[in-house]
Amino acid sequence: TGCRIPVASTGVYVTALSGRVTFDANSTRINVGLSLEAGPRLFGMSALSGDLDTTLTTNPFNIAMLGTIKLFTIQVGGANATLTSNSFSANLWIDMVYLKGNLAVNAWSDKLA
């Protein structure tokens, strides 16, 4: 946190990176957080920024992601997704003054005996 590391010459900067690993008797959980910013800076803040939090659990298998996008300080979009051993679910959304929308996808597999 508090850093501003350039991602090659893309104009995107890593501003925070965090993580944690938790070991339980039958499972491992890995959490990773990442913050990015891009675009011109105005009054000390970037025009565009985003945050991503990801969690991987090994037993039962589950990957969950949540991301948001901000235009200056206003949250204008985001997404979340979950993947398990037999399902996938995702939701993408945008919420701006003149543009609003949502897209949801769900897929699964029923196990046959």
N, C-alpha and C positions, 0 to 999 in steps of 0.2 A: 504494500500500500504506500502511496506517496511517490511512486516512481513514474517515469515517462520513458519507456524503452521503445525505440522505433522498431517496427516490423519491416525489415529491409528498407526499400525506398517506396513503400506503398502509401505513406501518409497516415498510416494507422499506428497507434502507440498502445503498448500494454501499460496500464496504470495500476493494476493490482493482480496478484496471483496468490492463491491460498490453497491449502490442501490438508487433508487429515486421513489417516488410515486407522481403522478400528478392527481389532481381531477379537472374535468371539469363539466359543467352543466349536461351532459348526459353520461359521460364515466369516467372511471378511467384507468390510465396507470401506469404500474409497470415495471421499468427497473432494471435488476440485472446484474452485471458484476463479473466474477470470473476468477482468474488466478491461475494456478497450475504449479508445476515443479516436476521433478523426475529424478532419475539416478545420476550418479556421478557428482561432480562439478569439473570444470577445469577452471583455471584462473578466479574464482569467478562466473562462470555461470554454470547452470545446463545443462546436456546433452539433456534433453527433457523438453519442457514447452508448455503450452497451455493456450489459452484465450477463454472464452465463454461469449457472451453477449446475454441476453434474454429480450424480451419485451412482456408484456401481455397488451392488450387493451380490455376493456370489451364491448364497443359499438362503432362500430361493433366489434364483437369478432374476435380477431386475436392474435396468438402467433407466434413470430418470433425469431429464434435463429441463431447465427453466431458464429462459432468456428474455431480456427486455431491452428495448431501444429507446433512447431519449433524444429529443431535439432540444438542445440547450438543457433546460431543467424539466421539460415536459415529456412525460412518458407517452410515446406515440405508437408503440407496437410491441409485440412480444410473441413468444411461442413456448409451448411445453410439449414434451414427448415422453412416453414411457414404453419400454420394451421389456417383455418378460419371455419366458421360454415358450409361451403359446399365444402371445398377443402383442399388438402394437397399437398405440393411440397417440395422436398428435393434434394439437390445436394451434393455429396461427391466427393472429389478430392484428388489426391496425385501427387506430382511433385518433384521427386528426380532425381538424375543424370541418374540412370539406370532404373527407374520405373516411369511411368506416367500413370495416368488413371483418369476417371471421371465416375460417376454413377448418373443419374438423375431419379427421380420418381415423377410423377404427377398424382393425382387422384382427382376427383370432383364428385359432385352430382348435376344434373339439377333438379330444383324444378318444379314439375308439378302443374298446376293450378287446 
